[in-house]
Structure formats: structure tokens, C-alpha cells
Amino acid sequence: MPNDFNRGVIEEFRARGGQVGGPFEGGRLLLLTTTGARTGASHTTPLGYLPDDGGRVLVIASAAGAPRHPAWFHNLVAHPRVTVEAGVFTYEAEALVLEGAERDRAFARAVEADPGWSAYQDRTERILPVIALREIPAGPPNIAASSAGAALRAVHDGFRRELTLVRAEIAASGPGLGAQLRINCLTLCQGLRNHHTGEDAGMFPLLGQGHPELAPALERMRREHEKLAVLLGALQQVISARDADPARVRAEVERLTEEVERHLDYEEEQLIPVLDGPAC
């Protein structure tokens, strides 16, 4: 069973769509549910995470520098299939313990982004494990929301929070653009692209068939997707430069943020009443 602190974090996380206060406020947090190595029972633990290449996320079995690995690590070694709650989405994932140079590179990125990881490593003789969680595709996304409109808003709020995090990270990055910050930015870009592609190919055509009065709004949103694709491409190009200038990256992120927020507000204004209306 989780301790009282973890239990409170878990309850707040689920009640507020992934947002929590206290030491996790303003950070990236997920809930990891593992299967007990000895008992077979389910155990849920709140953990900070880092985005990774290829759609994975990384967690670190630090236990705040304790001499032994945390119980959740032993659980996922015994049972690598886990459940991840990422605020908006819940999905099954395969856990892979990184080894050798791959582990060292990932941990170095984590330390670069937050020196606290280095402090945890200094407290213990064990090597802190780094674990990659890769989603197992399983049909439509599982979104924690009470209605289709609430689901759309929840996804949008996830992008808003990530934009806020990335902007804060860039502001604190100093003269250089770290490897983990590059990945955070690229992950945001890919997530927005995937979301817009899904809307253009799925939700918008369906809404257009059932609600012809939405045609002008849907056309405007498609055009905005095209404009945002150009901005995302510009940001990716700046980030990918070997000597990326944080000031240029910040300017591109601010420009993107302004357009994304305007687009999300308009989309919610036009679509949520329809998605949650009796005709849907």
C-alpha cells in the first residue's frame, strides 16, 4: 500500500487531471502501477519523469539516494508490463531497464536538467537505474474525462502545461541548450503534430458530416493547423542546430505558444458545445 504522502499525491493527481502541489508542483509527474514481485498485487507510485526519444518516457529508481532500490523497481523487473497514468492518458507500457552507455547518457541528461539526480547518486553506492517506459498500442486513447468535450479540454490543458514547462526550462537554461531540453521541445512538437493530424483525419470529418453548420469553423481550424505546422517546423529546425541559441529557441517557443493558445481557445469555443450536446 502507498504511504500517506504518496496516497495524497495519487488522489490529487487523479482528481486534478495530473496536476499536484507540494514538491511535484510545476514538474512532470506520472503514476506508475506495477505488479508486486512476490505478492502479485498492484502498487501505484507517483514518479517524476523525463521525455525520451521515440515516444518513450524515462523514470529513475532513485529512492532519494537510499541504499536499496525502491520496491517498484523490483516489481517491474519481475513484471515489465506496467500501467502509466500521465494526467490525461492512461496506457499500458513495457518497462525496459537501460544498461551501459545508453543508461549513462540518459542519466547525464537527467542531471543536466536537474542536478538533484546527481545529489541522489552521491548519497548511495548503488548505480541508480534508469527505466524506459514504452507505450503498448491498444486502440483509442484512454482519457480520464467525463465527456467528449471534457476529453478535448483535458488534452488541450496537457499541451498548455507542457508549453509552460518548456518555456520555464528555456528561461532557466543559461547560455546553452541542453540535450534534455532539446528532447522536451521535440516531444512537444511531435505531440502537437500527432494531435492535429488525428483531428484532421478523424474528428473534423466526423463532425463535419453530422454538423454542416460547423464547416466554416472546421475550415478555419484546418488552416490554423497548417500555420502551426510551419511554426513547429521552424522550432524544430532551431532546436536541431548544433549550436542552438536559447534566445532564438525562446522566441520561437513564445511565437508558437501564442498561436497554440489562440487556436485551442477557439477550438474549445466551437467544438465543446457540439461534442457535449444531445446530438452527439
PAKE-592386 format. One line per 2 residues: number of its first residue (from 1); for each residue y, z, x of N, C-alpha, C. Coordinates in Angstrom, 2 decimals, padded with zeros to 5 digits. Layout:
BEGIN
NUM	Y Z X Y Z X Y Z X; ...
end
This chain:
BEGIN
1	-001.19 000.00 000.85 000.00 000.00 000.00 001.24 000.00 000.88; 002.31 -000.68 000.47 003.54 -000.66 001.27 004.17 000.73 001.25
3	004.90 001.07 002.33 005.61 002.34 002.32 006.81 002.24 001.38; 007.49 003.38 001.20 008.57 003.41 000.21 009.69 002.43 000.56
5	010.01 002.31 001.85 011.08 001.39 002.25 010.68 -000.04 001.91; 009.48 -000.45 002.34 009.04 -001.81 002.06 008.94 -002.07 000.56
7	008.47 -001.08 -000.18 008.33 -001.26 -001.63 009.69 -001.54 -002.25; 010.72 -000.81 -001.82 012.05 -001.05 -002.35 012.57 -002.44 -002.00
9	012.32 -002.89 -000.77 012.75 -004.23 -000.35 012.04 -005.29 -001.18; 010.74 -005.12 -001.38 009.96 -006.09 -002.15 010.48 -006.19 -003.58
11	010.74 -005.05 -004.19 011.21 -005.06 -005.58 012.59 -005.73 -005.67; 013.47 -005.41 -004.73 014.81 -006.01 -004.76 014.73 -007.51 -004.49
13	013.89 -007.91 -003.55 013.72 -009.32 -003.22 013.29 -010.11 -004.45; 012.31 -009.61 -005.17 011.81 -010.33 -006.34 012.79 -010.29 -007.49
15	013.51 -009.22 -007.62 014.46 -009.10 -008.73 015.70 -009.96 -008.52; 016.05 -010.21 -007.24 017.31 -010.91 -006.94 017.09 -012.27 -006.31
17	015.90 -012.85 -006.51 015.66 -014.20 -006.03 015.74 -014.34 -004.52; 015.27 -013.32 -003.80 015.23 -013.40 -002.35 016.39 -012.75 -001.64
19	017.35 -012.21 -002.37 018.49 -011.53 -001.74 018.25 -010.03 -001.70; 018.55 -009.42 -000.56 018.40 -007.97 -000.42 019.58 -007.43 000.38
21	019.78 -006.14 000.28 020.80 -005.48 001.07 020.18 -004.78 002.27; 020.87 -003.78 002.77 020.33 -003.00 003.88 020.20 -003.81 005.15
23	019.22 -003.49 006.00 019.10 -004.16 007.30 018.78 -005.64 007.21; 018.26 -006.10 006.09 017.93 -007.52 005.93 019.07 -008.34 005.34
25	020.17 -007.69 004.95 021.27 -008.41 004.28 021.83 -009.49 005.20; 022.01 -010.68 004.63 022.59 -011.78 005.40 021.63 -012.43 006.37
27	020.34 -012.15 006.23 019.35 -012.75 007.12 018.33 -013.56 006.35; 017.40 -014.15 007.08 016.31 -014.90 006.47 015.12 -013.96 006.29
29	014.68 -013.83 005.05 013.61 -012.89 004.73 012.59 -013.56 003.83; 011.32 -013.26 004.07 010.26 -013.71 003.18 009.32 -012.54 002.91
31	008.50 -012.69 001.89 007.43 -011.74 001.61 006.12 -012.41 001.97; 005.34 -011.75 002.83 004.05 -012.28 003.27 002.95 -011.43 002.66
33	002.07 -012.07 001.90 000.93 -011.38 001.32 -000.33 -011.81 002.04; -001.01 -010.83 002.63 -002.23 -011.09 003.39 -003.40 -010.40 002.69
35	-004.59 -010.77 003.12 -005.83 -010.16 002.63 -006.34 -009.18 003.67; -006.58 -007.94 003.26 -006.99 -006.90 004.19 -008.21 -007.29 005.00
37	-008.14 -007.10 006.31 -009.25 -007.48 007.19 -010.51 -006.70 006.87; -010.36 -005.42 006.47 -011.54 -004.59 006.19 -011.77 -004.41 004.69
39	-010.66 -004.32 003.93 -010.80 -003.98 002.51 -010.86 -005.19 001.60; -010.27 -006.31 002.03 -010.19 -007.48 001.15 -009.09 -007.36 000.11
41	-008.30 -006.27 000.15 -007.21 -006.08 -000.80 -005.97 -006.84 -000.35; -005.11 -007.15 -001.31 -003.87 -007.85 -000.99 -002.81 -006.87 -000.51
43	-002.05 -007.29 000.50 -000.97 -006.46 001.04 000.26 -007.33 001.24; 001.40 -006.87 000.74 002.65 -007.63 000.85 003.62 -006.91 001.77
45	004.21 -007.69 002.69 005.12 -007.13 003.70 006.37 -007.99 003.78; 007.57 -007.39 003.75 008.79 -008.17 003.98 008.98 -008.42 005.48
47	009.30 -009.66 005.84 009.45 -010.03 007.24 010.62 -010.98 007.42; 011.35 -010.83 008.52 012.30 -011.84 008.91 011.56 -013.05 009.42
49	012.18 -014.22 009.30 011.51 -015.44 009.74 012.51 -016.39 010.39; 011.97 -017.39 011.09 012.77 -018.45 011.69 012.22 -019.79 011.21
51	013.09 -020.73 010.83 012.61 -022.09 010.56 012.01 -022.68 011.83; 011.09 -023.62 011.65 010.45 -024.27 012.79 010.33 -025.76 012.49
53	010.04 -026.53 013.52 009.84 -027.97 013.34 008.65 -028.22 012.42; 008.66 -029.36 011.76 007.52 -029.78 010.95 007.33 -029.02 009.67
55	008.40 -028.37 009.18 008.31 -027.69 007.90 007.67 -026.31 007.97; 007.33 -025.84 009.18 006.74 -024.51 009.30 007.84 -023.45 009.36
57	007.45 -022.20 009.13 008.31 -021.06 009.43 007.56 -020.15 010.38; 008.31 -019.40 011.18 007.72 -018.52 012.18 008.02 -017.07 011.83
59	007.02 -016.20 012.02 007.21 -014.75 011.92 006.68 -014.13 013.20; 007.19 -012.97 013.54 006.84 -012.32 014.80 006.28 -010.93 014.50
61	005.11 -010.64 015.06 004.44 -009.36 014.81 005.00 -008.31 015.76; 006.25 -007.95 015.56 006.93 -007.05 016.49 006.61 -005.58 016.22
63	006.51 -005.20 014.95 006.36 -003.79 014.57 007.41 -002.95 015.29; 008.61 -003.54 015.47 009.73 -002.85 016.13 009.38 -002.37 017.53
65	008.45 -003.08 018.19 008.08 -002.72 019.56 007.03 -001.63 019.65; 006.31 -001.37 018.56 005.26 -000.36 018.58 004.13 -000.78 019.52
67	003.32 000.15 019.99 002.27 -000.19 020.96 001.14 -001.02 020.37; 001.00 -001.05 019.07 -000.11 -001.78 018.44 000.44 -002.85 017.49
69	-000.34 -003.92 017.32 000.03 -004.96 016.37 000.06 -004.38 014.96; 000.96 -004.87 014.12 001.01 -004.39 012.73 -000.24 -004.81 011.96
71	-000.53 -004.08 010.89 -001.74 -004.34 010.11 -001.75 -005.75 009.54; -000.57 -006.26 009.13 -000.55 -007.60 008.52 -001.00 -008.67 009.50
73	-000.75 -008.43 010.80 -001.20 -009.40 011.80 -002.73 -009.43 011.87; -003.35 -008.27 011.92 -004.82 -008.22 011.93 -005.39 -008.87 010.67
75	-004.70 -008.68 009.55 -005.18 -009.27 008.29 -005.18 -010.80 008.37; -004.10 -011.40 008.85 -004.04 -012.86 008.83 -004.92 -013.49 009.92
77	-005.21 -012.73 010.98 -006.18 -013.23 011.96 -007.56 -013.31 011.30; -007.88 -012.32 010.50 -009.18 -012.31 009.81 -009.20 -013.29 008.65
79	-008.08 -013.42 007.95 -007.98 -014.29 006.77 -006.68 -015.11 006.89; -006.72 -016.27 007.53 -005.49 -017.03 007.81 -004.78 -017.58 006.58
81	-005.46 -017.66 005.44 -004.78 -018.15 004.24 -003.95 -017.02 003.66; -002.65 -017.25 003.50 -001.72 -016.22 003.06 -000.85 -016.78 001.94
83	-000.10 -015.89 001.30 000.88 -016.29 000.30 002.27 -015.95 000.81; 003.17 -016.90 000.67 004.55 -016.72 001.12 005.48 -016.78 -000.09
85	006.35 -015.79 -000.21 007.43 -015.83 -001.19 008.72 -015.99 -000.41; 009.39 -017.12 -000.64 010.60 -017.44 000.14 011.84 -017.40 -000.74
87	011.91 -016.44 -001.62 013.07 -016.30 -002.50 012.95 -017.18 -003.72; 013.08 -018.48 -003.53 012.99 -019.43 -004.63 011.55 -019.83 -004.87
89	010.84 -020.14 -003.80 009.50 -020.71 -003.91 008.43 -019.71 -003.49; 007.28 -019.82 -004.13 006.08 -019.11 -003.72 005.01 -020.14 -003.43
91	004.35 -020.02 -002.27 003.35 -021.02 -001.91 002.26 -020.41 -001.04; 001.10 -021.07 -001.06 000.01 -020.71 -000.17 000.25 -021.37 001.19
93	-000.12 -020.66 002.24 000.11 -021.18 003.59 -001.06 -020.85 004.49; -001.17 -021.62 005.57 -002.15 -021.37 006.62 -001.41 -020.74 007.80
95	-001.91 -019.60 008.27 -001.28 -018.90 009.38 -001.95 -019.29 010.69; -001.14 -019.64 011.68 -001.63 -020.02 012.99 -000.91 -019.19 014.05
97	-001.69 -018.45 014.84 -001.11 -017.67 015.93 -000.84 -018.61 017.10; 000.42 -018.71 017.50 000.79 -019.61 018.59 000.35 -019.00 019.93
99	-000.01 -019.87 020.85 -000.50 -019.41 022.15 000.18 -020.15 023.29; 000.13 -019.56 024.47 000.57 -020.22 025.69 002.03 -020.64 025.64
101	002.28 -021.85 026.14 003.65 -022.35 026.26 004.32 -022.50 024.90; 003.54 -022.87 023.88 004.14 -023.04 022.54 004.68 -021.70 022.04
103	003.90 -020.64 022.24 004.35 -019.31 021.83 005.59 -018.91 022.62; 005.59 -019.15 023.92 006.70 -018.73 024.77 007.99 -019.45 024.39
105	007.89 -020.74 024.09 009.09 -021.49 023.69 009.64 -020.97 022.37; 008.74 -020.71 021.42 009.18 -020.20 020.13 009.82 -018.83 020.25
107	009.24 -017.97 021.08 009.79 -016.62 021.25 011.14 -016.68 021.96; 011.27 -017.59 022.93 012.55 -017.75 023.63 013.64 -018.19 022.65
109	013.30 -019.07 021.70 014.28 -019.48 020.69 014.67 -018.30 019.82; 013.68 -017.47 019.46 013.98 -016.30 018.63 014.91 -015.35 019.35
111	014.68 -015.11 020.64 015.53 -014.21 021.42 016.93 -014.78 021.54; 017.01 -016.09 021.72 018.32 -016.74 021.82 019.11 -016.55 020.53
113	018.42 -016.61 019.41 019.09 -016.45 018.11 019.38 -014.98 017.81; 018.53 -014.07 018.27 018.71 -012.64 018.00 018.10 -011.85 019.15
115	018.93 -011.29 020.04 018.42 -010.53 021.19 017.58 -009.32 020.81; 017.62 -008.93 019.55 016.80 -007.81 019.12 015.32 -008.02 019.37
117	014.88 -009.27 019.30 013.46 -009.55 019.58 013.11 -009.18 021.02; 014.03 -009.44 021.95 013.80 -009.08 023.35 013.72 -007.57 023.50
119	014.56 -006.85 022.77 014.52 -005.39 022.84 013.18 -004.86 022.35; 012.64 -005.46 021.29 011.32 -005.05 020.82 010.25 -005.32 021.88
121	010.33 -006.47 022.53 009.33 -006.80 023.55 009.40 -005.82 024.72; 010.61 -005.40 025.06 010.78 -004.48 026.19 010.20 -003.10 025.92
123	010.02 -002.76 024.65 009.52 -001.43 024.30 008.00 -001.31 024.42; 007.31 -002.42 024.55 005.86 -002.38 024.49 005.23 -003.23 025.58
125	004.00 -002.88 025.95 003.27 -003.66 026.95 002.54 -004.85 026.34; 002.36 -004.84 025.02 001.67 -005.96 024.39 002.61 -007.16 024.28
127	002.07 -008.35 024.25 002.85 -009.57 024.03 003.02 -009.73 022.52; 004.26 -009.79 022.07 004.49 -009.89 020.64 004.00 -011.24 020.13
129	003.06 -011.25 019.18 002.54 -012.52 018.66 003.58 -013.26 017.81; 003.58 -014.56 017.94 004.41 -015.43 017.10 003.45 -016.25 016.23
131	003.69 -016.24 014.94 002.77 -016.88 013.99 003.52 -017.94 013.21; 002.92 -019.13 013.13 003.48 -020.22 012.33 002.80 -020.22 010.96
133	003.59 -020.35 009.92 003.09 -020.44 008.54 003.37 -021.85 008.03; 002.31 -022.57 007.74 002.45 -023.94 007.24 001.98 -024.01 005.79
135	002.86 -024.52 004.93 002.54 -024.61 003.50 001.32 -025.50 003.27; 000.45 -025.06 002.36 -000.69 -025.86 001.91 -000.27 -026.56 000.63
137	-000.10 -027.89 000.64 000.37 -028.59 -000.56 -000.54 -028.31 -001.75; 000.09 -028.02 -002.90 -000.71 -027.66 -004.08 000.03 -028.02 -005.36
139	000.48 -029.27 -005.47 001.10 -029.71 -006.71 002.56 -029.33 -006.82; 003.09 -029.25 -008.05 004.51 -028.97 -008.25 004.90 -027.62 -007.64
141	006.15 -027.48 -007.20 006.57 -026.21 -006.60 006.54 -025.07 -007.60; 006.17 -023.91 -007.10 006.14 -022.69 -007.90 007.45 -021.96 -007.70
143	008.33 -022.05 -008.69 009.67 -021.48 -008.59 009.77 -020.27 -009.50; 010.27 -019.17 -008.94 010.42 -017.94 -009.71 011.66 -018.06 -010.59
145	011.49 -018.55 -011.81 012.62 -018.72 -012.72 012.10 -018.70 -014.16; 012.99 -018.31 -015.07 012.59 -018.16 -016.47 012.71 -019.44 -017.27
147	013.37 -020.46 -016.72 013.56 -021.71 -017.45 013.81 -022.82 -016.45; 013.81 -024.06 -016.93 014.07 -025.19 -016.05 015.48 -025.13 -015.48
149	016.43 -024.74 -016.32 017.80 -024.62 -015.84 017.95 -023.52 -014.81; 017.27 -022.39 -015.05 017.31 -021.29 -014.08 016.66 -021.70 -012.77
151	015.61 -022.53 -012.86 014.95 -023.01 -011.64 015.90 -023.88 -010.83; 016.63 -024.76 -011.51 017.59 -025.62 -010.80 018.66 -024.77 -010.12
153	019.18 -023.78 -010.82 020.20 -022.93 -010.23 019.63 -022.13 -009.05; 018.38 -021.68 -009.17 017.77 -020.91 -008.09 017.63 -021.76 -006.83
155	017.21 -023.01 -006.99 017.09 -023.90 -005.84 018.46 -024.14 -005.22; 019.45 -024.39 -006.05 020.80 -024.60 -005.55 021.32 -023.37 -004.81
157	021.06 -022.18 -005.37 021.53 -020.97 -004.72 020.86 -020.78 -003.36; 019.61 -021.24 -003.25 018.94 -021.20 -001.95 019.67 -022.04 -000.92
159	020.11 -023.24 -001.31 020.88 -024.08 -000.40 022.23 -023.45 -000.07; 022.86 -022.83 -001.07 024.14 -022.18 -000.81 023.98 -021.06 000.22
161	022.93 -020.25 000.08 022.71 -019.16 001.03 022.44 -019.71 002.42; 021.64 -020.77 002.51 021.32 -021.33 003.83 022.57 -021.91 004.48
163	023.41 -022.57 003.72 024.67 -023.07 004.27 025.52 -021.93 004.80; 025.58 -020.83 004.07 026.34 -019.67 004.53 025.79 -019.13 005.84
165	024.45 -019.04 005.94 023.82 -018.55 007.16 024.12 -019.46 008.34; 023.96 -020.77 008.14 024.17 -021.72 009.23 025.62 -021.69 009.69
167	026.55 -021.60 008.75 027.96 -021.55 009.13 028.24 -020.30 009.97; 027.66 -019.16 009.57 027.86 -017.92 010.33 027.23 -018.03 011.72
169	026.07 -018.66 011.80 025.39 -018.81 013.09 026.19 -019.70 014.03; 026.75 -020.77 013.49 027.57 -021.66 014.32 028.81 -020.93 014.81
171	029.44 -020.15 013.95 030.65 -019.42 014.32 030.37 -018.43 015.44; 029.14 -017.90 015.48 028.79 -016.91 016.49 028.08 -017.51 017.70
173	027.99 -018.82 017.76 027.14 -019.46 018.77 027.75 -019.53 020.16; 029.06 -019.34 020.30 029.67 -019.42 021.61 029.84 -020.86 022.06
175	029.87 -021.08 023.39 030.19 -022.43 023.90 029.06 -023.44 023.75; 027.84 -022.98 023.55 026.71 -023.90 023.46 026.03 -023.83 022.10
177	025.19 -024.82 021.84 024.44 -024.85 020.58 022.97 -024.60 020.91; 022.48 -023.42 020.54 021.13 -023.03 020.91 020.06 -023.84 020.21
179	018.85 -023.78 020.78 017.73 -024.55 020.25 017.36 -024.12 018.84; 017.38 -022.81 018.57 017.01 -022.35 017.23 018.06 -022.75 016.21
181	019.32 -022.71 016.60 020.38 -023.12 015.68 020.26 -024.60 015.35; 019.89 -025.41 016.32 019.65 -026.83 016.04 018.56 -026.99 014.98
183	017.47 -026.24 015.14 016.37 -026.34 014.18 016.82 -025.85 012.80; 017.60 -024.77 012.76 018.10 -024.28 011.47 018.91 -025.35 010.75
185	019.79 -026.03 011.51 020.62 -027.08 010.91 019.77 -028.25 010.44; 018.82 -028.67 011.27 017.98 -029.81 010.92 017.09 -029.49 009.73
187	016.62 -028.25 009.64 015.79 -027.84 008.50 016.61 -027.90 007.21; 017.86 -027.44 007.28 018.74 -027.53 006.12 018.94 -028.97 005.70
189	019.19 -029.85 006.68 019.39 -031.28 006.38 018.17 -031.86 005.68; 016.99 -031.57 006.22 015.77 -032.12 005.64 015.52 -031.58 004.24
191	015.80 -030.30 004.04 015.62 -029.71 002.72 016.51 -030.35 001.67; 017.77 -030.58 002.02 018.68 -031.24 001.08 018.23 -032.67 000.79
193	017.81 -033.40 001.83 017.32 -034.77 001.62 016.13 -034.77 000.66; 015.18 -033.89 000.90 013.98 -033.85 000.05 014.35 -033.52 -001.39
195	015.27 -032.59 -001.57 015.69 -032.20 -002.92 016.33 -033.38 -003.64; 017.23 -034.07 -002.98 017.91 -035.20 -003.62 016.95 -036.36 -003.87
197	016.04 -036.60 -002.95 015.05 -037.67 -003.16 014.18 -037.36 -004.38; 013.78 -036.10 -004.51 012.98 -035.71 -005.67 013.73 -035.86 -006.97
199	015.00 -035.51 -006.98 015.81 -035.67 -008.19 015.96 -037.15 -008.55; 016.26 -037.98 -007.55 016.47 -039.41 -007.81 015.20 -040.07 -008.34
201	014.05 -039.64 -007.81 012.79 -040.29 -008.18 012.14 -039.69 -009.41; 012.44 -038.42 -009.70 011.74 -037.75 -010.78 012.61 -037.25 -011.91
203	013.39 -036.22 -011.65 014.14 -035.56 -012.72 015.18 -036.47 -013.36; 015.95 -037.19 -012.55 017.02 -038.02 -013.13 016.46 -039.11 -014.05
205	015.43 -039.88 -013.65 014.89 -040.88 -014.58 014.37 -040.27 -015.88; 013.70 -039.12 -015.79 013.18 -038.49 -016.99 014.31 -038.04 -017.92
207	015.34 -037.43 -017.34 016.46 -037.00 -018.17 017.19 -038.21 -018.76; 017.29 -039.29 -017.99 017.94 -040.49 -018.49 017.22 -041.10 -019.67
209	015.88 -041.04 -019.67 015.10 -041.60 -020.79 015.31 -040.79 -022.06; 015.34 -039.46 -021.90 015.44 -038.61 -023.08 016.87 -038.34 -023.53
211	017.82 -038.57 -022.63 019.21 -038.24 -022.94 020.11 -039.36 -022.42; 020.18 -040.45 -023.13 021.01 -041.58 -022.67 022.48 -041.22 -022.51
213	022.92 -040.19 -023.19 024.33 -039.79 -023.06 024.65 -039.25 -021.66; 023.59 -038.93 -020.90 023.78 -038.42 -019.55 023.98 -039.53 -018.52
215	023.88 -040.78 -018.94 023.89 -041.89 -017.99 025.09 -041.84 -017.03; 026.32 -041.65 -017.50 027.45 -041.61 -016.55 027.34 -040.46 -015.54
217	026.91 -039.29 -016.00 026.79 -038.14 -015.10 025.68 -038.37 -014.08; 024.56 -038.92 -014.53 023.45 -039.19 -013.61 023.85 -040.22 -012.56
219	024.60 -041.23 -012.98 025.05 -042.24 -012.03 026.00 -041.61 -011.00; 026.87 -040.74 -011.46 027.78 -040.07 -010.51 026.97 -039.23 -009.52
221	025.97 -038.53 -009.99 025.18 -037.68 -009.10 024.37 -038.51 -008.10; 023.89 -039.66 -008.53 023.19 -040.55 -007.58 024.15 -041.02 -006.48
223	025.36 -041.38 -006.87 026.35 -041.81 -005.87 026.69 -040.66 -004.92; 026.77 -039.46 -005.46 027.04 -038.31 -004.61 025.89 -038.06 -003.64
225	024.66 -038.29 -004.09 023.51 -038.18 -003.18 023.65 -039.15 -002.02; 024.11 -040.35 -002.30 024.28 -041.34 -001.23 025.37 -040.88 -000.25
227	026.45 -040.34 -000.78 027.52 -039.83 000.09 027.03 -038.67 000.94; 026.27 -037.77 000.32 025.75 -036.63 001.07 024.74 -037.08 002.12
229	024.00 -038.14 001.85 023.05 -038.66 002.84 023.79 -039.12 004.09; 024.96 -039.72 003.91 025.77 -040.15 005.06 026.24 -038.93 005.85
231	026.70 -037.89 005.15 027.15 -036.68 005.83 026.00 -035.98 006.55; 024.84 -035.96 005.93 023.67 -035.36 006.57 023.28 -036.12 007.83
233	023.36 -037.44 007.76 023.08 -038.25 008.93 024.05 -037.99 010.05; 025.33 -037.84 009.71 026.35 -037.56 010.73 026.12 -036.20 011.37
235	025.76 -035.21 010.56 025.49 -033.88 011.10 024.27 -033.91 012.02; 023.22 -034.60 011.58 022.01 -034.68 012.40 022.30 -035.36 013.74
237	023.13 -036.39 013.71 023.46 -037.10 014.95 024.20 -036.18 015.92; 025.15 -035.40 015.40 025.90 -034.49 016.25 025.00 -033.40 016.81
239	024.13 -032.86 015.96 023.24 -031.79 016.40 022.28 -032.27 017.48; 021.82 -033.50 017.34 020.78 -034.02 018.23 021.29 -034.38 019.62
241	022.61 -034.43 019.79 023.16 -034.75 021.11 022.80 -033.66 022.11; 022.47 -034.07 023.33 022.04 -033.10 024.34 023.10 -032.03 024.59
243	024.36 -032.45 024.64 025.45 -031.51 024.91 026.28 -031.30 023.65; 025.61 -031.03 022.54 026.27 -030.87 021.25 027.41 -029.85 021.33
245	028.56 -030.23 020.82 029.74 -029.39 020.82 029.74 -028.55 019.54; 029.66 -027.22 019.65 029.65 -026.39 018.44 030.85 -026.64 017.53
247	032.00 -026.98 018.11 033.19 -027.23 017.28 032.97 -028.46 016.40; 032.38 -029.51 016.97 032.10 -030.71 016.17 031.03 -030.42 015.12
249	030.02 -029.66 015.51 028.98 -029.30 014.56 029.58 -028.49 013.42; 030.44 -027.53 013.77 031.07 -026.70 012.75 031.88 -027.55 011.78
251	032.62 -028.53 012.32 033.43 -029.39 011.46 032.56 -030.19 010.51; 031.43 -030.71 011.01 030.53 -031.48 010.15 029.88 -030.60 009.09
253	029.53 -029.37 009.47 028.92 -028.45 008.51 029.92 -028.06 007.43; 031.17 -027.83 007.82 032.19 -027.48 006.83 032.42 -028.64 005.87
255	032.45 -029.85 006.40 032.64 -031.03 005.54 031.46 -031.17 004.58; 030.25 -030.98 005.11 029.06 -031.06 004.27 029.07 -029.97 003.21
257	029.42 -028.75 003.61 029.42 -027.62 002.67 030.34 -027.88 001.49; 031.53 -028.37 001.77 032.49 -028.64 000.69 031.93 -029.64 -000.30
259	031.30 -030.72 000.20 030.75 -031.75 -000.69 029.52 -031.25 -001.43; 028.67 -030.50 -000.74 027.46 -029.98 -001.38 027.82 -029.02 -002.50
261	028.72 -028.10 -002.25 029.08 -027.12 -003.27 029.71 -027.80 -004.49; 030.54 -028.80 -004.25 031.14 -029.53 -005.37 030.04 -030.24 -006.18
263	029.10 -030.85 -005.46 028.02 -031.57 -006.13 027.13 -030.61 -006.93; 026.75 -029.50 -006.33 025.87 -028.55 -007.01 026.53 -027.99 -008.26
265	027.81 -027.66 -008.15 028.53 -027.13 -009.33 028.53 -028.16 -010.46; 028.81 -029.41 -010.14 028.86 -030.45 -011.17 027.46 -030.66 -011.78
267	026.46 -030.69 -010.94 025.09 -030.90 -011.45 024.68 -029.78 -012.40; 024.99 -028.55 -012.03 024.64 -027.43 -012.91 025.41 -027.52 -014.23
269	026.68 -027.87 -014.15 027.50 -028.01 -015.36 026.93 -029.05 -016.32; 026.43 -030.16 -015.78 025.95 -031.24 -016.61 024.51 -031.05 -017.07
271	023.66 -030.50 -016.19 022.22 -030.54 -016.46 021.64 -029.26 -017.04; 022.16 -028.11 -016.68 021.53 -026.87 -017.16 021.56 -026.77 -018.69
273	022.66 -027.10 -019.37 022.63 -027.04 -020.82 021.56 -027.96 -021.43; 021.32 -029.09 -020.79 020.31 -030.02 -021.30 018.91 -029.51 -020.98
275	018.71 -029.05 -019.73 017.39 -028.58 -019.32 016.94 -027.37 -020.15; 017.88 -026.52 -020.53 017.53 -025.33 -021.30 017.76 -025.50 -022.80
277	018.13 -026.71 -023.22 018.35 -026.96 -024.65 017.04 -027.16 -025.40; 017.11 -027.15 -026.72 015.89 -027.27 -027.55 015.18 -028.61 -027.35
279	015.93 -029.67 -026.99 015.29 -030.99 -026.85 014.36 -031.07 -025.65; 014.52 -030.14 -024.69 013.66 -030.11 -023.51 012.54 -029.10 -023.68
end
